[in-house]
Amino acid sequence: MTEGGRSITMSDSISQVSLRCGFCLELNTVNVERAGDRPVCSACSKPILLDRPVKVSQDDFEKTVLQSDVPVLVDFYADWCAPCKMVAPLIDEIAHQHIGKMLVVKVDTDRAPDVAMKYEIRSIPTLIIFQDGVEIERSLGFEPERVRDLIEKAVA
């Protein structure tokens, strides 16, 4: 099995996630625990960066978020949303601090209306932590301390 062009063993498969390359849009299987090794896309060899939030489309939500082997923090946002811009640095910080332990993704609710409706996103920003395909916690608005506490529990 390959991970972004690198060979991985079955023992590595504990923390796999499917991510679309931001450059060529190829779907890749990446071992989150080995994110520090800077995995690359299997098609274009560009880096798949997990030290920052990864944008996830409506089409990839199930495969990337719900089928992930690690906890996933999903930031439901919109480009026009001022409070979402306030939350963005916190999301960036969490992605950087928890690289290898969890996946941090962003879902644009304007471009993923079916996902937003399924998870009853009625206000943004909404942050949801998923584990084993199930929502385990939710935060609405700007609650940095609460979000940090939820993250610590999720990766413990």
Secondary structure, 3 states (H helix, E strand, C coil): CEECCEECCHHHHHHEEEEECCCCCCEEEEEHHHHHHCCECCCCCCECCCCCCEECCCCCHHHHHHCCCCCEEEEEECCCCHHHHHHHHHHHHHHHHCCCCCEEEEEECCCCHHHHHHCCCCCCCEEEEEECCEEEEEEECCCHHHHHHHHHHHHC
